[in-house]
Structures are given as structure tokens and as C-alpha cells.
Amino acid sequence: MTQIPDVTSPRVLRELLKRHGLQPHKQWGQNFLIDGNIVRKILGLLHTESGDPIIEIGPGAGALTAALACKGADVLAVEIDRGIGAMLGSLLEPFPNVRLLLKDALEINFKDLIAETYPAGAPVKLISNLPYVISGPFMYNLFKEGFPFTCAVLMFQKEVARRLVSGPGDSDYGALSVLSSYFCRGEVLFEVGSNVFWPRPKVGSAVVRLKPKERILGDEEGYFIDMVQGLFRQRRKTILNNMVSYYDLPREKALFLLENASILPGERPERLSVEQFAMLARITYNNHK
């Protein structure tokens, strides 16, 4: 079996970075995973087998990538840092089942990437110790693409993890919660302390698993996404006032749309379920001319 350096060892990791003239970049949120037990736990939750097509975002020093490579998974790792990418490419050179894409994950359409890279219908999974600085925008992008993965196991800042699985009325419930609930079944699997990273982040993390579910909208879906994000920009306003200001509607028209969606005009966005948002989007899409 091919032997590669154990990058979950802080000593080995520091020596490897020093050899390549590298150090963690704060602007890219580089906090390297240095706990082998967490790596094994994450991979177990993804249920990875040899040949599985997997996209990894922000592989960093390669703790997850190396473990996936050794399992024989077909890995496409997306890394923005060319220095880290060169180090990782050298580290994983013995593994033809691992490819590197040096690009900003926020600039990638993953639906297109999957179509270009894998056979039609391939059950592509997503894994990442997601850099905190991109977690929200990255997930919004995935939802706008229709969440084109069969499963995702992702590590987030705890606050973002809570937002992904929160329900109506929860303090963390917002636009990201609604979109996550619409596209996926999500669950927080376990929390992770800051001591499993180097450098240590100032906040705790949590691992979330997302699996796609059947969607209830058709042509209105893009409209629904824009509506959810728009109506949460002023979340303390009533849904009526939000509709009037966001869509520049006469009050009577907004009341008509809400009545047809069976939504009380005095409700606030954080009290509406994903089904209510979907119904409001469908009715507004078909009546807002």
C-alpha cells in the first residue's frame, strides 16, 4: 500500500508546509483538520466505497483527501490556493484516482461540472471541511443549482450548521434554512471543538449531512429562491409590508396574494414554513404582472 505523510499530525503538517514555503492563509479561512478520528468519522458518515465519485471543496493539506484516496474513491478536489494545490498534488501523485481543480469554488457551477466530468446519473457526493468565509455563499449557490449531489457531508461553523436545519420560529431560522429545507433533508450529526484544527478557529464547528428530497415547485423555483432571499432582507417587517416594498406592489394586490396563499398579512418571514413560502412564490409568480 502506498504510504503518504500523516497530515493529521501537527508536527508532520508543519514540516510539510515549511518544506513547500507555505503557511495558513486567514483570508481563505484555512484551518487544517488535524484529528484522524474526526476524519474517519466523517468518511464513515459519507459511506464511501472504492470508485465512488466524490467532489471535495477546500482540501487544504489533504486530511480528508488522503483518506478518500486510500479508499479508492474517484476524487475531484477543488482548491483555490495554488501553493497548497501544488503541495497536495505532490503528496497525492501516487493516486490516479485523485484530480485537482485549482479554482475558486464560488465561481464554479457544480451542476455543469458534474455533467462535464462524470457519466450521466453518476451518484456524485460532496464532502468538505468548508472554509467558514465561504460557507453561506457556497450553499446559496448550490441551492440555486438545485443541489446536484446525492449526498453531502459538510463541516460548518456551528452557527451556519444551525441555520441549515432550523425551523420556523427558531432564532437561527432564515433564508438559508428555508432553501435548505426545500432542497434537502438535513441533520447535524455531531459537533467538533476548535482543538481539532490548526490554526485553531475562534468558534466551534458541526458536521451536517444533507440529502436531496423531492421538490414541490416547477418553473417557479428560481422565483421562489429570489423571493425567500428578498423577503428575509427585512425580516422584522410583516410579510405584507415586505411584499409591498420588495415587489413595489399596491397594498391591495399584496393582500390578495397573501390571502390566496392562506398567509396572514401580519406574519413575519421567520414564522413561515417552506411550504408557505413555496405556495406564496407559486401564486405571486402566476399573478404578479
ABEGO torsion letter per residue (X at the ends): XBBBBBAABAAAAAAAAAAAGBBBBAAAGBBBBABAAAAAAAAAAAGBBBGBBBBBBGAEAGAAAAAAAAAGBBBBBBBABAAAAAAAAAAAAABAABBBBBBBAAABBAAAAAAAABBBGBBBBBBBBBBAAAAAAAAAAAAAAGGABABBBBBBBAAAAAAAABBBGBAABBAAAAAAAAABBBBBABBBBAAABOBBBABBBBBBBBBBBBBABBAAAAAAAAAAAAAAABAABBAAAAAAAAAGBBAAAAAAAAAAAGBBAABBAAABBAAAAAAAAAAAAAABX
